[in-house]
Amino acid sequence: MDYPALLAILQQHANPERAVPMQAYMKHRFVYFGIGKPELARLCRPFFKDAAKQPVD
Protein backbone atom coordinates (compact mmCIF):
# COMPACT_ATOMS: atom_id res chain seq x y z
CA MET A 1 0.00 0.00 0.00
CA ASP A 2 1.22 3.48 -0.82
CA TYR A 3 1.00 5.01 2.67
CA PRO A 4 2.48 8.41 1.74
CA ALA A 5 -0.13 8.83 -1.02
CA LEU A 6 -2.95 7.84 1.35
CA LEU A 7 -1.70 10.28 3.98
CA ALA A 8 -1.49 13.05 1.35
CA ILE A 9 -5.10 12.41 0.27
CA LEU A 10 -6.33 12.49 3.87
CA GLN A 11 -4.43 15.71 4.59
CA GLN A 12 -5.96 17.35 1.50
CA HIS A 13 -9.48 16.53 2.71
CA ALA A 14 -8.84 17.36 6.38
CA ASN A 15 -11.38 19.52 8.18
CA PRO A 16 -9.72 21.07 11.26
CA GLU A 17 -13.05 22.38 12.58
CA ARG A 18 -14.49 18.86 12.75
CA ALA A 19 -11.23 17.43 14.09
CA VAL A 20 -11.45 19.39 17.36
CA PRO A 21 -14.59 17.66 18.72
CA MET A 22 -13.38 14.29 17.44
CA GLN A 23 -10.14 14.68 19.39
CA ALA A 24 -12.02 15.90 22.47
CA TYR A 25 -14.30 12.84 22.35
CA MET A 26 -11.21 10.62 22.50
CA LYS A 27 -9.74 12.78 25.31
CA HIS A 28 -7.01 14.12 22.98
CA ARG A 29 -5.22 10.76 22.83
CA PHE A 30 -5.31 10.65 19.02
CA VAL A 31 -4.96 13.12 16.18
CA TYR A 32 -7.89 13.27 13.76
CA PHE A 33 -8.25 14.73 10.29
CA GLY A 34 -11.89 15.63 10.86
CA ILE A 35 -13.12 13.41 8.04
CA GLY A 36 -16.46 11.69 8.56
CA LYS A 37 -16.86 7.95 8.12
CA PRO A 38 -18.63 7.97 4.72
CA GLU A 39 -16.04 10.28 3.16
CA LEU A 40 -13.16 8.45 4.85
CA ALA A 41 -14.37 5.14 3.44
CA ARG A 42 -14.70 6.66 -0.04
CA LEU A 43 -11.16 8.10 0.11
CA CYS A 44 -9.55 4.90 1.44
CA ARG A 45 -11.43 2.41 -0.76
CA PRO A 46 -8.99 2.46 -3.73
CA PHE A 47 -5.98 2.00 -1.44
CA PHE A 48 -7.52 -0.87 0.52
CA LYS A 49 -8.84 -2.51 -2.63
CA ASP A 50 -5.31 -2.65 -4.07
CA ALA A 51 -3.86 -3.76 -0.73
CA ALA A 52 -6.28 -6.70 -0.56
CA LYS A 53 -4.70 -8.09 -3.72
CA GLN A 54 -1.19 -8.05 -2.22
CA PRO A 55 0.23 -11.18 -0.58
CA VAL A 56 0.49 -11.19 3.20
CA ASP A 57 3.99 -11.50 4.66
SULGI-V606622 format. One record per run of one state. SS is the DSSP state (h for helix, s for strand, l for the rest). FROM is the first residue (numbers start at 1). TO is the last residue. If there is no record, write none. Layout:
ss->[SS | SS]
from->[FROM | FROM]
to->[TO | TO]
//
This chain:
ss->[l | h | l | h | l | h | l]
from->[1 | 3 | 13 | 16 | 26 | 37 | 53]
to->[2 | 12 | 15 | 25 | 36 | 52 | 57]
//
